[in-house]
């Protein structure tokens, strides 16, 4: 049975894979790097204007209502930090949902998803 740290790293690999797939951009599975890379990506989004933000939210399946709610509740975050958090949260939700419905162990699921 994998340790908690192994499971965390495996799930992080899946999240990085999902982000890369949805955003057509390469992301590291290293926790700190992933966070930094996504923040930089979102910084670029913020500078590109609202239509680019809306397109990206659509790609990761986040409604504009979620963005509006988050903006109202979290006034202390920059736009890029807010976008990064929303996107990361949604991608994690997708991964965890798929894992819970995969009818296989974490290791088997990871091998199926991440194998070329």
N, C-alpha and C positions, 0 to 999 in steps of 0.2 A: 504494500500500500504506500502511495507516495506521501511524502511529508507535506505539511502545510505550505512550506516554502516552495517545494516542487510544484504543488498545485497552483500556488499564486503565480509562479513563473510561467507555468503552462497556460494559464488563463491570460496572462499578459501577452504571451506569444500570439494567442488567438485574437486578442483585441488589436494588437499591432497589425496582424494580418487583415482583419476586418477593416481597419482604418485605411490601410494601403489599398485595399480593393475598392472601397467606397469613394475614396478621395483621389484615387489614381496618383498616389504619392507614396514614396517609401518612408516608413517609420520604423524606428528601432524598438525592440522589445525590452530594452533596458529601461527600468522605471523612470529614472531622472531624464535620460535622453528622450524618451517618448514624450514626456511632459514638455520639455524644452522645444522639441521639434514641432509638436502640435501647437504650442504657443506661438512659435515663429510663423507657422502656416496660417494661423488665425490672425496674426498681426498683418500679414499680407492681405488676407480677406478684408479686414477692417479698412485698409487703405484702398481697396478696389471698389468699394461702394456697396450699397444695399442689395442690388440685384445679384451680385456675386455671392453675398452672404445667403440670400434666399435660395439660390441654386444649390449651394453646399448643404444647407439645412434639408433641402428636399432629397439630396443624395443619401444623407444619413438617416432620413425618415424622422425629422424633428419638425413639428408644426411651428408656424410663426407665432401661434398663441403661446407656446411654451417659451419662446424667446421673449415675448412681451412680458409674460409673467415673471420670468427670471430677471429681466431688466428692472422691473418695478421692485422686486424683492432684494436685489443685490446691487445697490447703488455704489458700493465701495470697490467693486471690481472694474478693471478696464474692460472695454468691449472685447478685446482679444482674449483676456482671461476668461470672461464669461462664455464666449463662444467655445473655447477649448474645453471648459468644464462641461458644457451642455453636450458637445459632440462626444467627448470621452464617456460620459454617463450613458448616452444612448448606445454607443458601440458596446459597452460592457453589458448593458441590458440584452442586446441581441445575442451576444456570446453566451451569457448565462441561460437565456431562454432556450437556445439551441442545445446546450449541454443538458438541460433538464429534460428535454424531449428526444434525446438521441438514442435512448435505449441501449447504451453501451458505456463502458468505462471512460474516464477522462483520457487515459493514455490512448486507447483505441480511437476515440473521437479525434484527438489531436493528430494522430498519425494519418487518419483519413483526410482531414482538412488541410494539413500542412504538407502532405506528400505531393511531389510534383506530378 
